[in-house]
Amino acid sequence: MLRTNLPIKQIASMAFYPDEKRFMKVFKENVNLTPSKFRRAYTKKFLDSSNFDPEVPITKDTPQYRQRFK
């Protein structure tokens, strides 16, 4: 999410979420920031560092988790 300018809605779809609101809710529960606030807060900070690649964990609420770990 930090390496693209794609809209949050498109990122949610690419992450197999049924809608943007669900993605935003799960993201905020795990990161304590909305996707937009996360992007604004960390884009410049972490894109300048080759040692950091932030990752949002896949939770049991994530559709692809259910598909992979049945």
Backbone atoms as SQL, in Angstrom:
CREATE TABLE atoms (id INTEGER PRIMARY KEY, chain TEXT, resi INTEGER, resn TEXT, atom TEXT, x REAL, y REAL, z REAL);
INSERT INTO atoms VALUES
  (1, 'A', 1, 'MET', 'N', 0.822, -1.183, 0.000),
  (2, 'A', 1, 'MET', 'CA', 0.000, 0.000, 0.000),
  (3, 'A', 1, 'MET', 'C', 0.872, 1.255, 0.000),
  (4, 'A', 2, 'LEU', 'N', 2.055, 1.149, 0.542),
  (5, 'A', 2, 'LEU', 'CA', 2.933, 2.314, 0.563),
  (6, 'A', 2, 'LEU', 'C', 3.639, 2.528, -0.764),
  (7, 'A', 3, 'ARG', 'N', 3.684, 1.508, -1.583),
  (8, 'A', 3, 'ARG', 'CA', 4.421, 1.599, -2.842),
  (9, 'A', 3, 'ARG', 'C', 3.533, 1.821, -4.049),
  (10, 'A', 4, 'THR', 'N', 2.300, 2.197, -3.812),
  (11, 'A', 4, 'THR', 'CA', 1.379, 2.427, -4.921),
  (12, 'A', 4, 'THR', 'C', 0.468, 3.598, -4.612),
  (13, 'A', 5, 'ASN', 'N', -0.040, 4.186, -5.661),
  (14, 'A', 5, 'ASN', 'CA', -1.029, 5.255, -5.513),
  (15, 'A', 5, 'ASN', 'C', -2.436, 4.749, -5.807),
  (16, 'A', 6, 'LEU', 'N', -2.591, 3.436, -5.883),
  (17, 'A', 6, 'LEU', 'CA', -3.919, 2.879, -6.140),
  (18, 'A', 6, 'LEU', 'C', -4.885, 3.299, -5.043),
  (19, 'A', 7, 'PRO', 'N', -6.128, 3.510, -5.406),
  (20, 'A', 7, 'PRO', 'CA', -7.131, 3.841, -4.388),
  (21, 'A', 7, 'PRO', 'C', -7.295, 2.688, -3.396),
  (22, 'A', 8, 'ILE', 'N', -7.646, 3.021, -2.176),
  (23, 'A', 8, 'ILE', 'CA', -7.855, 2.015, -1.135),
  (24, 'A', 8, 'ILE', 'C', -8.897, 0.995, -1.593),
  (25, 'A', 9, 'LYS', 'N', -9.912, 1.454, -2.284),
  (26, 'A', 9, 'LYS', 'CA', -10.960, 0.550, -2.779),
  (27, 'A', 9, 'LYS', 'C', -10.366, -0.530, -3.683),
  (28, 'A', 10, 'GLN', 'N', -9.451, -0.152, -4.550),
  (29, 'A', 10, 'GLN', 'CA', -8.828, -1.119, -5.459),
  (30, 'A', 10, 'GLN', 'C', -7.895, -2.062, -4.700),
  (31, 'A', 11, 'ILE', 'N', -7.188, -1.541, -3.728),
  (32, 'A', 11, 'ILE', 'CA', -6.311, -2.382, -2.907),
  (33, 'A', 11, 'ILE', 'C', -7.144, -3.408, -2.147),
  (34, 'A', 12, 'ALA', 'N', -8.276, -2.984, -1.614),
  (35, 'A', 12, 'ALA', 'CA', -9.174, -3.904, -0.900),
  (36, 'A', 12, 'ALA', 'C', -9.631, -5.024, -1.824),
  (37, 'A', 13, 'SER', 'N', -9.988, -4.678, -3.027),
  (38, 'A', 13, 'SER', 'CA', -10.429, -5.675, -3.997),
  (39, 'A', 13, 'SER', 'C', -9.297, -6.647, -4.340),
  (40, 'A', 14, 'MET', 'N', -8.101, -6.129, -4.519),
  (41, 'A', 14, 'MET', 'CA', -6.950, -6.969, -4.840),
  (42, 'A', 14, 'MET', 'C', -6.582, -7.896, -3.674),
  (43, 'A', 15, 'ALA', 'N', -6.952, -7.489, -2.461),
  (44, 'A', 15, 'ALA', 'CA', -6.683, -8.302, -1.268),
  (45, 'A', 15, 'ALA', 'C', -7.849, -9.235, -0.956),
  (46, 'A', 16, 'PHE', 'N', -8.770, -9.346, -1.908),
  (47, 'A', 16, 'PHE', 'CA', -9.904, -10.273, -1.818),
  (48, 'A', 16, 'PHE', 'C', -10.945, -9.893, -0.772),
  (49, 'A', 17, 'TYR', 'N', -11.035, -8.618, -0.445),
  (50, 'A', 17, 'TYR', 'CA', -12.104, -8.178, 0.453),
  (51, 'A', 17, 'TYR', 'C', -13.339, -7.880, -0.375),
  (52, 'A', 18, 'PRO', 'N', -14.516, -8.200, 0.149),
  (53, 'A', 18, 'PRO', 'CA', -15.746, -7.989, -0.611),
  (54, 'A', 18, 'PRO', 'C', -16.070, -6.509, -0.823),
  (55, 'A', 19, 'ASP', 'N', -15.562, -5.654, 0.075),
  (56, 'A', 19, 'ASP', 'CA', -15.793, -4.217, -0.088),
  (57, 'A', 19, 'ASP', 'C', -14.742, -3.427, 0.692),
  (58, 'A', 20, 'GLU', 'N', -14.661, -2.160, 0.358),
  (59, 'A', 20, 'GLU', 'CA', -13.666, -1.268, 0.952),
  (60, 'A', 20, 'GLU', 'C', -13.877, -1.101, 2.455),
  (61, 'A', 21, 'LYS', 'N', -15.123, -1.029, 2.888),
  (62, 'A', 21, 'LYS', 'CA', -15.407, -0.813, 4.313),
  (63, 'A', 21, 'LYS', 'C', -14.884, -1.955, 5.175),
  (64, 'A', 22, 'ARG', 'N', -15.041, -3.179, 4.710),
  (65, 'A', 22, 'ARG', 'CA', -14.557, -4.340, 5.473),
  (66, 'A', 22, 'ARG', 'C', -13.032, -4.316, 5.561),
  (67, 'A', 23, 'PHE', 'N', -12.387, -4.011, 4.450),
  (68, 'A', 23, 'PHE', 'CA', -10.930, -3.899, 4.442),
  (69, 'A', 23, 'PHE', 'C', -10.466, -2.840, 5.437),
  (70, 'A', 24, 'MET', 'N', -11.109, -1.681, 5.405),
  (71, 'A', 24, 'MET', 'CA', -10.727, -0.588, 6.293),
  (72, 'A', 24, 'MET', 'C', -10.908, -0.976, 7.762),
  (73, 'A', 25, 'LYS', 'N', -11.982, -1.681, 8.066),
  (74, 'A', 25, 'LYS', 'CA', -12.254, -2.104, 9.441),
  (75, 'A', 25, 'LYS', 'C', -11.181, -3.079, 9.934),
  (76, 'A', 26, 'VAL', 'N', -10.880, -4.092, 9.141),
  (77, 'A', 26, 'VAL', 'CA', -9.874, -5.085, 9.531),
  (78, 'A', 26, 'VAL', 'C', -8.492, -4.435, 9.619),
  (79, 'A', 27, 'PHE', 'N', -8.187, -3.566, 8.673),
  (80, 'A', 27, 'PHE', 'CA', -6.901, -2.875, 8.682),
  (81, 'A', 27, 'PHE', 'C', -6.746, -2.066, 9.964),
  (82, 'A', 28, 'LYS', 'N', -7.770, -1.286, 10.304),
  (83, 'A', 28, 'LYS', 'CA', -7.695, -0.444, 11.497),
  (84, 'A', 28, 'LYS', 'C', -7.598, -1.286, 12.768),
  (85, 'A', 29, 'GLU', 'N', -8.290, -2.411, 12.818),
  (86, 'A', 29, 'GLU', 'CA', -8.214, -3.299, 13.987),
  (87, 'A', 29, 'GLU', 'C', -6.800, -3.839, 14.182),
  (88, 'A', 30, 'ASN', 'N', -6.074, -4.044, 13.100),
  (89, 'A', 30, 'ASN', 'CA', -4.736, -4.624, 13.175),
  (90, 'A', 30, 'ASN', 'C', -3.615, -3.601, 13.266),
  (91, 'A', 31, 'VAL', 'N', -3.824, -2.431, 12.686),
  (92, 'A', 31, 'VAL', 'CA', -2.751, -1.443, 12.601),
  (93, 'A', 31, 'VAL', 'C', -3.028, -0.215, 13.477),
  (94, 'A', 32, 'ASN', 'N', -4.249, -0.076, 13.921),
  (95, 'A', 32, 'ASN', 'CA', -4.683, 1.067, 14.737),
  (96, 'A', 32, 'ASN', 'C', -4.674, 2.392, 13.983),
  (97, 'A', 33, 'LEU', 'N', -4.686, 2.318, 12.676),
  (98, 'A', 33, 'LEU', 'CA', -4.822, 3.486, 11.809),
  (99, 'A', 33, 'LEU', 'C', -5.686, 3.079, 10.630),
  (100, 'A', 34, 'THR', 'N', -6.388, 4.038, 10.053),
  (101, 'A', 34, 'THR', 'CA', -7.096, 3.737, 8.816),
  (102, 'A', 34, 'THR', 'C', -6.051, 3.580, 7.712),
  (103, 'A', 35, 'PRO', 'N', -6.392, 2.909, 6.622),
  (104, 'A', 35, 'PRO', 'CA', -5.422, 2.776, 5.529),
  (105, 'A', 35, 'PRO', 'C', -4.909, 4.131, 5.025),
  (106, 'A', 36, 'SER', 'N', -5.792, 5.108, 4.918),
  (107, 'A', 36, 'SER', 'CA', -5.372, 6.432, 4.430),
  (108, 'A', 36, 'SER', 'C', -4.406, 7.104, 5.394),
  (109, 'A', 37, 'LYS', 'N', -4.700, 7.035, 6.684),
  (110, 'A', 37, 'LYS', 'CA', -3.802, 7.644, 7.678),
  (111, 'A', 37, 'LYS', 'C', -2.461, 6.915, 7.712),
  (112, 'A', 38, 'PHE', 'N', -2.501, 5.595, 7.591),
  (113, 'A', 38, 'PHE', 'CA', -1.270, 4.808, 7.536),
  (114, 'A', 38, 'PHE', 'C', -0.425, 5.236, 6.345),
  (115, 'A', 39, 'ARG', 'N', -1.059, 5.350, 5.208),
  (116, 'A', 39, 'ARG', 'CA', -0.355, 5.735, 3.978),
  (117, 'A', 39, 'ARG', 'C', 0.272, 7.119, 4.134),
  (118, 'A', 40, 'ARG', 'N', -0.488, 8.075, 4.649),
  (119, 'A', 40, 'ARG', 'CA', 0.041, 9.434, 4.834),
  (120, 'A', 40, 'ARG', 'C', 1.182, 9.464, 5.850),
  (121, 'A', 41, 'ALA', 'N', 1.046, 8.690, 6.919),
  (122, 'A', 41, 'ALA', 'CA', 2.038, 8.727, 7.989),
  (123, 'A', 41, 'ALA', 'C', 3.348, 8.040, 7.625),
  (124, 'A', 42, 'TYR', 'N', 3.286, 6.975, 6.819),
  (125, 'A', 42, 'TYR', 'CA', 4.466, 6.143, 6.642),
  (126, 'A', 42, 'TYR', 'C', 5.058, 6.088, 5.246),
  (127, 'A', 43, 'THR', 'N', 4.414, 6.608, 4.249),
  (128, 'A', 43, 'THR', 'CA', 4.937, 6.483, 2.892),
  (129, 'A', 43, 'THR', 'C', 6.365, 7.000, 2.760),
  (130, 'A', 44, 'LYS', 'N', 6.597, 8.244, 3.086),
  (131, 'A', 44, 'LYS', 'CA', 7.947, 8.806, 2.915),
  (132, 'A', 44, 'LYS', 'C', 8.943, 8.167, 3.867),
  (133, 'A', 45, 'LYS', 'N', 8.527, 7.928, 5.080),
  (134, 'A', 45, 'LYS', 'CA', 9.431, 7.366, 6.081),
  (135, 'A', 45, 'LYS', 'C', 9.976, 6.009, 5.651),
  (136, 'A', 46, 'PHE', 'N', 9.117, 5.129, 5.168),
  (137, 'A', 46, 'PHE', 'CA', 9.551, 3.772, 4.882),
  (138, 'A', 46, 'PHE', 'C', 9.990, 3.548, 3.445),
  (139, 'A', 47, 'LEU', 'N', 9.563, 4.372, 2.536),
  (140, 'A', 47, 'LEU', 'CA', 10.042, 4.200, 1.167),
  (141, 'A', 47, 'LEU', 'C', 11.494, 4.618, 1.034),
  (142, 'A', 48, 'ASP', 'N', 11.970, 5.432, 1.967),
  (143, 'A', 48, 'ASP', 'CA', 13.373, 5.828, 1.958),
  (144, 'A', 48, 'ASP', 'C', 14.273, 4.783, 2.613),
  (145, 'A', 49, 'SER', 'N', 13.689, 3.747, 3.177),
  (146, 'A', 49, 'SER', 'CA', 14.460, 2.713, 3.859),
  (147, 'A', 49, 'SER', 'C', 14.365, 1.399, 3.091),
  (148, 'A', 50, 'SER', 'N', 15.498, 0.833, 2.751),
  (149, 'A', 50, 'SER', 'CA', 15.485, -0.445, 2.039),
  (150, 'A', 50, 'SER', 'C', 15.333, -1.622, 2.997),
  (151, 'A', 51, 'ASN', 'N', 15.377, -1.359, 4.292),
  (152, 'A', 51, 'ASN', 'CA', 15.323, -2.428, 5.287),
  (153, 'A', 51, 'ASN', 'C', 13.941, -2.666, 5.867),
  (154, 'A', 52, 'PHE', 'N', 12.959, -1.929, 5.420),
  (155, 'A', 52, 'PHE', 'CA', 11.640, -2.062, 6.028),
  (156, 'A', 52, 'PHE', 'C', 10.590, -2.327, 4.971),
  (157, 'A', 53, 'ASP', 'N', 9.813, -3.339, 5.183),
  (158, 'A', 53, 'ASP', 'CA', 8.698, -3.650, 4.298),
  (159, 'A', 53, 'ASP', 'C', 7.489, -3.931, 5.178),
  (160, 'A', 54, 'PRO', 'N', 6.672, -2.916, 5.459),
  (161, 'A', 54, 'PRO', 'CA', 5.542, -3.121, 6.364),
  (162, 'A', 54, 'PRO', 'C', 4.573, -4.150, 5.813),
  (163, 'A', 55, 'GLU', 'N', 4.021, -4.908, 6.698),
  (164, 'A', 55, 'GLU', 'CA', 3.098, -5.954, 6.291),
  (165, 'A', 55, 'GLU', 'C', 1.917, -5.979, 7.245),
  (166, 'A', 56, 'VAL', 'N', 0.744, -6.012, 6.689),
  (167, 'A', 56, 'VAL', 'CA', -0.458, -6.151, 7.492),
  (168, 'A', 56, 'VAL', 'C', -0.763, -7.638, 7.556),
  (169, 'A', 57, 'PRO', 'N', -0.887, -8.189, 8.751),
  (170, 'A', 57, 'PRO', 'CA', -1.114, -9.630, 8.851),
  (171, 'A', 57, 'PRO', 'C', -2.456, -10.056, 8.279),
  (172, 'A', 58, 'ILE', 'N', -2.489, -11.265, 7.763),
  (173, 'A', 58, 'ILE', 'CA', -3.744, -11.849, 7.302),
  (174, 'A', 58, 'ILE', 'C', -4.430, -12.439, 8.522),
  (175, 'A', 59, 'THR', 'N', -5.624, -11.978, 8.801),
  (176, 'A', 59, 'THR', 'CA', -6.365, -12.460, 9.961),
  (177, 'A', 59, 'THR', 'C', -7.389, -13.496, 9.542),
  (178, 'A', 60, 'LYS', 'N', -8.008, -14.111, 10.505),
  (179, 'A', 60, 'LYS', 'CA', -9.036, -15.109, 10.222),
  (180, 'A', 60, 'LYS', 'C', -10.246, -14.493, 9.539),
  (181, 'A', 61, 'ASP', 'N', -10.419, -13.174, 9.645),
  (182, 'A', 61, 'ASP', 'CA', -11.528, -12.485, 8.981),
  (183, 'A', 61, 'ASP', 'C', -11.250, -12.213, 7.515),
  (184, 'A', 62, 'THR', 'N', -10.020, -12.365, 7.092),
  (185, 'A', 62, 'THR', 'CA', -9.648, -12.099, 5.715),
  (186, 'A', 62, 'THR', 'C', -10.088, -13.276, 4.843),
  (187, 'A', 63, 'PRO', 'N', -10.797, -13.010, 3.753),
  (188, 'A', 63, 'PRO', 'CA', -11.293, -14.107, 2.911),
  (189, 'A', 63, 'PRO', 'C', -10.213, -15.071, 2.447),
  (190, 'A', 64, 'GLN', 'N', -9.038, -14.586, 2.049),
  (191, 'A', 64, 'GLN', 'CA', -8.014, -15.503, 1.562),
  (192, 'A', 64, 'GLN', 'C', -7.450, -16.366, 2.686),
  (193, 'A', 65, 'TYR', 'N', -7.543, -15.915, 3.927),
  (194, 'A', 65, 'TYR', 'CA', -7.128, -16.753, 5.057),
  (195, 'A', 65, 'TYR', 'C', -8.010, -17.991, 5.119),
  (196, 'A', 66, 'ARG', 'N', -9.305, -17.765, 5.018),
  (197, 'A', 66, 'ARG', 'CA', -10.249, -18.884, 5.082),
  (198, 'A', 66, 'ARG', 'C', -10.012, -19.852, 3.927),
  (199, 'A', 67, 'GLN', 'N', -9.648, -19.340, 2.763),
  (200, 'A', 67, 'GLN', 'CA', -9.412, -20.204, 1.607),
  (201, 'A', 67, 'GLN', 'C', -8.125, -21.009, 1.772),
  (202, 'A', 68, 'ARG', 'N', -7.094, -20.387, 2.296),
  (203, 'A', 68, 'ARG', 'CA', -5.794, -21.046, 2.422),
  (204, 'A', 68, 'ARG', 'C', -5.720, -22.009, 3.604),
  (205, 'A', 69, 'PHE', 'N', -6.370, -21.660, 4.690),
  (206, 'A', 69, 'PHE', 'CA', -6.180, -22.402, 5.934),
  (207, 'A', 69, 'PHE', 'C', -7.450, -23.104, 6.400),
  (208, 'A', 70, 'LYS', 'N', -8.153, -23.721, 5.487),
  (209, 'A', 70, 'LYS', 'CA', -9.378, -24.450, 5.842),
  (210, 'A', 70, 'LYS', 'C', -9.039, -25.685, 6.634);
